[in-house]
């Protein structure tokens, strides 16, 4: 795994735990937005490797 994949996995686990703990909506959205950034970064990096 690369660094971005590790960040995605960590954010995924954090999001799962926040949902399990029934954290407030803002905290869940914050984690989700951070995860979205990592996913976008992952696809941008993947796309740049193909060319």
C-alpha positions in Angstrom: 0.0 0.0 0.0 1.1 3.5 -0.6 0.7 6.5 1.7 -2.6 7.7 0.2 -4.1 4.2 0.5 -3.0 4.2 4.1 -4.7 7.5 4.7 -7.9 6.3 3.1 -7.9 3.2 5.2 -7.3 5.2 8.4 -10.1 7.6 7.5 -12.4 4.7 6.7 -11.8 3.1 10.1 -12.2 6.5 11.8 -15.5 7.0 10.0 -16.7 3.5 10.9 -15.9 4.1 14.5 -17.6 7.5 14.6 -20.7 6.0 13.2 -20.6 3.1 15.6 -20.2 5.5 18.5 -23.0 7.6 17.1 -20.8 10.8 17.1 -22.4 14.0 16.2 -23.2 14.8 12.6 -20.5 17.5 12.2 -17.7 15.1 13.4 -18.9 12.4 10.9 -19.1 14.9 8.1 -15.6 16.2 8.9 -14.1 12.7 8.7 -16.1 12.0 5.5 -14.8 15.1 3.8 -11.3 14.3 4.7 -11.7 10.8 3.3 -13.1 12.3 0.1 -10.0 14.5 -0.3 -7.8 11.4 0.1 -9.8 9.5 -2.5 -9.6 12.3 -5.0 -5.8 12.5 -4.4 -5.6 8.8 -5.0 -7.3 8.9 -8.3 -5.3 12.0 -9.5 -2.1 10.2 -8.6 -3.3 7.0 -10.4 -4.3 9.0 -13.5 -0.9 10.7 -13.7 0.9 7.3 -13.6 -0.9 6.1 -16.7 0.5 8.9 -18.9 
